Amino acid sequence: MSGRPDAAAQEAARNLELMRRMREIEEEILARAPENDIGPSLERITAVMELAGDPQRAYPVIHLTGTNGKTSTSRMIDSILRESGLSTGRFTSPHLHDIRERITLSGKPIPREKFIAAYEEVAPLIDIVDARSLESGGRRMNFFEVLVAVAFAAFADAPVDVAVIEVGLGGTWDATNVADGQVAVITPVDLDHTHILGDTVIDIAREKSGIIKADALTVSGVQDPDVAEVLLDRVEEVGGRIVFEGNDFGVLAREVALGGQQVSLRGLAAEYTDLFLPLHGAHQASNLSTAVAAVEAFVGGGEQAIDRDILAAACAAMTSPGRLEVVRRSPTVLVDAAHNPHGARSLVAALEEAFSFTKLVGLVGIVADKDAAAILEVLEPALDHVVVTRSSSPRAMAPERLGQMATELFGESRVTVVDNLPDALEQAVTLAEEDGMGGGVVATGSVITAGEVRTLLGVTEV
C-alpha cells in the first residue's frame, strides 16, 4: 500500500480547508461596521472598484430598489434570464442562513472557493482604501461595502452575461450604485428605514431614484402619485424612459391555484396568459409583472416579447424562500420576512386569500428600529393569538417590550411572551394544535426571524 490518501479523503480535506477559510473571511467581514451603519458617500467603494479595474462595468446590470419585493423580483428576473440561456450573477440582501446566498451564480449561492478567490482579490485593495480613509479622518469600509466589492469581482471573474443587483438600503448612496443599470427597477416605495432615508415617501423616493441613470429604461411597480412624480422628475433630469405597472404593463387576471396561482400578464411587448406561479399573494403576481417588464426592457428595449414556453418554464420554477413559505405541515408553519407595515399588509392579504386556518397563531420577532406597533396593528385582525419573541440578532426588540405593544392591541388573553425563539416556536405550534386539526403558525417580523425558524425546522435550502 502506498499510504497515500484516496481521492475521497483528499476531497474531504479540501472541503474542510475551504470551510475553515470561509469562516475566517466571514469573521473578518462581520468585524466591520454593520450594513445599516452607512454614510452618504460612495468614495470608498468607488476607490476599490477603480483599483480593481472597475469590474462592475464588465457586464450589463439590472439594478433594483424599492421598499418591499426587491428580492422576490430579483429572483424572478434571474429565473427568466437563465431560462432564456443567459448566465447570471445576482446580488441580494440580507441572507437567511449563509452569507454566500447574497451572491449567486446562475441561480446558486456562490461556491466557497469562488467567494474566497473574489475576496482575496479585493481584500488588499480594501486595505489600501481603508488606510487612506482613516488617514483623512474617515472610516473603514463597512460590511455591506465589502460584500458589494466581492460580488462585483466574482461576477467579472465568472464571467456572467448579466448581473441582477439589488440595493442594500436606499439608492443614491448605496454601495451598489457604483454600477450603472441598463435597466432600473423600482418596486413599490413605502415607509421603512425612516431614520436613515427620510420621514416621508417623497424623501425615500428621492433617495431610491438615485439608481436611475442616463439613458436607462426604468420599470416601476405601482406607486403613490407623489412617488411617481419624483421618479418622473429623475428620469427627465438624467434622460431616459420610465414605464409603470398599471399603465404600461401589469396583471390582467389571477386566480388561486393549488400551490400558488394562475396569472395572466400584459408585458411591454406582449400578453402572457395562464402562467403558473408557485407563490402566493397579489403582491407576488405584481412582482412577476415587474420582472417580466424588466426582462423585456433588458433584452429588447421593451419591444421584444419573451418566448411563451421559456417564460412558463421560468415561472413554474420560481421560488422565494422566506416569503410566505410553507416550511412544515401538520400543523402548517409558514415563514414570511415582512418587516414593515407595507410588507405586513401584503402578508395578511395573501394569508386571507390562499389559506383557511381554523386557528392562526403568529410567531413574531421584530428588530428594534422597526415600526413594531404598526406591524402588529396590521397583523392583529388576521391572528387568533400572537407569541412574541426575539431572534438571535443583537438588534432584536426585547420580548417584554414587544409583548406590551401586542397586549395593547390584542388584549392580554391573546398574547404570549417567550424569551427565546426555539421555545416560542414550540409554544406557537402547541397553541395552533390545541383545538384540533386545521391550525397554523406564521412566523414573521424580520428576515432574521424567518431564517431562524427555517433553520429550527431543518429547512436551509435557498
N, C-alpha and C positions, 0 to 999 in steps of 0.2 A: 504494500500500500504506500502511496506517495505521501500521505498525510496532508495533502492539500485540501482545503475546504471545497465542498462541491458547489455547484452554481447556486443552489437554493440558499446555502449558508452565506455565500458572498452577497447575494441579493438582499438577504435579511440584514446583514451587517451594513450594507449601503443604505437601506431604508432607515435603520436606526440612526445612522450618522446624519442623514437628511433631516430627520425629526429633531435631533439634538440641535442642529444648526438653525432650524426653523424656530425653535423655542428661543434660542439666543437672540435672533433677529427680532422676534415679536416683543421680547422683553426690552430690547433697545428702543423700539418704536414706541411702546407703551410708556416708557420713562419720559417721553416728551409731553409737552402741554397737550391736553385733550383736544379733540377736533372741534368742540364748541368754543374753545378759547382762541378766538381769532382777532386779527387786527385788520383795518381797512387798507391792505397793501398786497400787491402781487409781486413785490420786488424780489423776495426770496425765491419763490418758485420760478419766477422768470429767469433769475440768475442761474439756477440749477439747470433749467432747460437749455439755456444758451450754452453753458459749459458742456452739456451732453449732446449738443448739435441739434437742438430742437426736435426731439423725436416725435412730439405731438403733431408735427407737420408732415410726417411720413405717410399719413393715411387720412382719408376723409373722415369727418366726425359728424355724428348726430348728437346734439347737445340738449339735455333735458333739465328743466327746472319746474317749479310749481310747489304747492303745499302738500298735496296727497296724490298718490297714484303714480309717482315717478318710477319707482322700482318695478311695479307691475307693467307699466307701459314700456319701460326699457327692456324687460324680458320678452314682451310681445314683439317689439321691433326686432330684437335679436333673433327670435324664433323664425320670423318671416324671412329675414335676410339669409339665415342659414339654410332654410328650406329652399331658398332661391339659388343656392350654390355658392354663397359668399362666405369667406372665413371672417369671423367676427372677434372683436375684443369688446368686453362690456365692463364698465366700472360703475358700481353702485355702492350705497352705504345706507345704514350700518349693516353689519353682518349678524346672522342668527347664532352661528356656532363657531365658525372658523374664519379668521381674518382673510384667508385666501378666497372666500366667497365673493369678496368685493371686486376681485379681478378675475374675469373668466375669459377663456379662450375657446371659441366655438361652442359656447354654452356650458362649459365645465369649469369648475374652480381651477385656477392656475396650478399646475403641478408644483410640488415643493421645490424641485430642482430649478425650475424656471423662475419662481419667485426669488429664490436665493440668488440666482445669477443676475436678475434685474436689480435686486437690492445692492449686491456687491458692485454692480456697475455704477450706480448713482451715489452710493454712500460716501466715497471720497469727495465727490463734488458737493454733497450736502455739508460735509465737514468744512470745506472751504467757505461756503456761503454762510454757515453758522458763525465761523470765526470772524468774517468781515462784518456781519451784522452785530455781533457782540462788541466788536471794537468801536463801532459807531454808535453804541448805546442802544442797539436794537435787541432782538430776541432770536432764539433758535427757531428753526422750522418746527411746526407742531406735528402731531400725529398724522393729521389728515394730509398736510402738505407732503410729507414723506411718502405716504401711500400713493398720492397722485403721481409723484415722480417715478415711483416703482411701476405703476400701471402704464404710464406713457412709454417708459423704456421697454417694458415687456411686450407691449403691442407692436412697437417698432422691430423688436428682435424676432417676433413670431414668424414672419410679419403677418398682419391682418389686412383684409381688404377694406374694412370699415370699423370704426370704433364707436360704440354707443356709450356716451358719457353722461352720467347723472351727477348733478352738483351735490355737494355735501350740505351747503347752507347758503341760501340766497342766490346770488348770481354774479353781480359785478365784481365783488371781492372774493368770490370763491376760487380756490386754487385751480380748479378745473378750467377756469376762464382764460388760462393762457392758451387754450385751444380755440380755434375759430370754427364753429359749427357751420357746415354747409347747409344743414337744416337745424333750426332751433325749435324745440318743442316745449310748450308751456302748459302743464296740466293745471286744473283749477287752482286759483290762488285764494287763500283764506288766511285767517289769523293763526300764526304759530311763530315761535321764536321772537315774540314781540320785543323782548328785552334787547335783542340784537338787531332785528330787521326793521323795527318800527311799530307804532301802535295802531296803524290803520292799514287797510288793504291797499290803499294807494301808495303808502310808503313801501310796503312789502313788494308791491308790483314793480315799483321803480327799481328796487334792488334786483329783483329777478329778471327784469327786462334787459339787464346788462349783458346777458348771453347772446342777445340779438346783434349780429354783426353785419357789416356791409355786404350787400348782395345775397344775404341768406334768405331762404324761404322759411317763414315761421309758421308753425302749426300749433294752434291754440285750442285747448278744451273750452267748455262753456265757462264764461267769465262774468263776474259782476260788471255792469256797464262802466263803472269808474275804472276798473282794472283794464277793461278792453280799451278804454281811451288812452291809458298810459302806454299800453303795448302799441297801439296805432301811432302814437307820438314818437315812440322809439324807432319804429320801422321807418317812418317818414324821415327822421333825423339821420339814420345811417344809410338809407336807400335799400329797399328790399320789398318784400311782399309778405302779407300775412293772410292766413285763412283760419276761420273759426268753425268749431263744431256747432251745429245747429243752423249754420248759414251756408257754408261751403261743403260740408260733409257731416255725417252723423249717423245715428242709429235709426233705421227705418222701422224695425219691428223686433220684438224679442219675446220669448216665452220660456217659462221654466221647463227644464228637461231633467231627466234622471242624471244626476251627477254634474249638472251645470245648467246651460241654457242654449237655446237656438237663437241665433242673432242674424238679422239682415241689415246690411250697411249700405250707405251711399258714400263712396270714396270721392276723391278729387277727379278720378279718371273713369270710374265705372261703378256699377252697383254689384254687390256681392250678397247673395241670398242664402239663407239656411245654412249658416256656419255653426257647427257645434263648438261651443266654448266651455271647457270643463271647469269653469269658475263661476261663482255665484255673485249676483247683485247687479243692479243697473249701472253702478259705477265701473264695474269691470267691462261691461258692454261699451261704455263710453271710452274707457281706456283703450279698448280694442279699436274703436273707430279712429281714435287719435293715432294709434300705432300704424294702422293701415294708411292713413293720410300721410304720415311721416315717411313711410317706405315709398309711397307713390312720389312724394316730393323729392326724395333722395335719388331714386332710380331714374325717374323721367321728368323731373321738374313739375310733377303733378299731372302730367299729360299721358302717362303710360300706365295702363292697367296691370295689376298683378294677376298672374295666371290663377284661375279659379281653383284648380286642383292643388297648386302649391299653397295657396292661402288656406284652403280647407285642411290640408295636412298640418300646416304650421299651427293653426288654431287648435286642432284636436290634441296636439302635443303640449300645449301651453300649461305651465304651472306657475303658481305664485306662492311659494312657501311662506307661512306665517300670515297669510291674508285670507281670513275666513276659511281656514284649512281644517279638515277633519283629521285628527291625529289619533283618535281612539273610537271604538264602537262599544256600546253596551256598558255603561251609558256613553252616548256620544260626547266627545270632548273636542271642542273647536278652539283654535287659537287665531287671534287677529291682532295685528300690530297697531291698531288705532291708538293714537297718542295725542289727539287734539279733538275739539268738538266736531269739526268737519268730518274727520275720519270716523268718529263715533256715530254720526248721523248716517253715514253710508253703511256702517256695520248693522245698525238697528234696522234699516230698511231692508237689507239683504236677509237678515235673520227672519223678519216677518214674512218675506216673500218665499224663501226657499226651505224653511224648516218649520215643523209643527211639534213643539215640545209640550208635554203635559206640565212640565216644570222646568224653568231655565234658571240656572244659578250662574251668576257672574263671578269670576275669579279675577280680581282687579289689583294691579300694581302699577303705580304711576311715578314718573320721575318728578322730582321736587319742583323743577322750574316750569312745569306744565300747568295748564288751567284745569286742575283736578276737579274743582266744583262744577265747572261747565261740562266736563266729560261725564261725570256722574249724573248730572241733570239730564243729559241726553239718554243715558243708559237706563235710567230708573223705570220708565214705562215698560221696557222690554224684559226686565228681570224680576223673577219672583223673590229672589234672595241674592245678596251680594256678600262674598267673602273677600275682605280686603287684606292685602299682604304687601310684601316687598320682594323685589328681585335682589340679586347679589350686588347690584350696582351701588357704588357709594353715593350716587346721585338720587337714589330711590327715596321717595317720600316715606316718612315713618308711618307704620300701620296705624298707630294711635291717632295721629293727625288725620289720616285719610278716613279712618273709622268715624271720627267726629263729623267730618263733612258728610259721609254717607248716611249717618244716623239722622242728620237734619233733613235729608231728602227722602230716605227710605222708611224712616221710623226704626226704633231700636229692635223690634222683633224681626226685621228683615236684614239685619246686618250682623256678620260675624267677623271678628278681628283675629287674625292668626299671624304671628310674628315672622314665620319663615315659609317660603314658597312650597317646599315639599309637603309639609303638614297642611298647608292651606289647600293644596290640590286634593289631598286625601279627604279633607273636610268637605270641599265643594262636591266631590263625587258622592260622598255619603249623603249629603243633602239632596242631590239630584235623584238618588235612588230610593229615598225613604218612602215615597208614595207609590213605589212600584215601577213598572216599565214606562218608558217614554220620556224620562227626564234627560236633561243635557247640561253641559257646562260650557261656557265660553270664557276663555282666558284672554284678557286684553288689558290695555292701558299703556303698553310700550312694546317696542320691538324686543327689548331685553326680556320682558315677562313672557312674550310669545315664544322666544327662543329657548328659554329655560324650561318652560312646560314641555316643549317638544323633546328636549333632552331627557327630562324626567320620564317621559313615556317611550323613550327609545327611538325617537324619530329624529334623525340628523341629516338625512339626505336633502340636498337642495337642487 
